[in-house]
């Protein structure tokens, strides 16, 4: 039973860390993600995309 609790606790901690990373990473790397998306969209379209006046959530 002791091992089962440790395994359960480990799985729970890993799950919480995964959720925290999924929330924190986009906030920290927002500018880099935005620049990469703009670059790829501009490559794919026959136009230049710029959303400087808009905001991203």
C-alpha positions in Angstrom: 0.0 0.0 0.0 2.9 2.3 0.7 4.2 1.9 -2.8 0.8 2.5 -4.3 0.6 5.9 -2.5 4.0 6.9 -3.7 3.1 6.0 -7.3 -0.1 7.9 -7.0 1.5 10.9 -5.5 4.2 10.9 -8.2 1.6 10.7 -11.0 -0.3 13.5 -9.4 2.8 15.7 -9.1 3.7 15.0 -12.8 0.2 15.9 -13.9 0.2 19.2 -11.9 3.6 20.1 -13.4 2.4 19.3 -16.9 -0.7 21.5 -16.5 1.5 24.3 -15.0 3.9 24.1 -17.9 1.0 24.2 -20.4 -0.2 27.4 -18.7 3.2 29.1 -18.1 5.1 28.4 -21.4 2.7 30.3 -23.7 2.8 33.3 -21.3 6.6 33.4 -21.1 7.3 32.8 -24.8 4.3 34.8 -26.2 6.5 37.1 -28.3 8.5 34.3 -29.9 5.4 32.3 -30.6 3.7 35.3 -32.2 6.8 36.0 -34.4 6.9 32.4 -35.5 3.2 32.4 -36.3 3.5 35.6 -38.3 6.5 34.3 -40.3 4.7 31.0 -41.2 1.5 32.7 -42.1 3.3 35.2 -44.4 5.1 32.2 -46.0 1.8 30.5 -46.7 -0.2 33.5 -48.0 0.3 35.9 -50.9 0.0 38.8 -48.5 1.7 40.2 -45.5 -0.1 39.7 -42.3 0.4 42.1 -39.4 -1.9 42.3 -36.3 -0.1 45.1 -34.6 -3.3 46.9 -33.7 -5.0 43.7 -32.4 -4.3 41.8 -29.3 -3.8 38.1 -28.6 -5.3 36.7 -25.5 
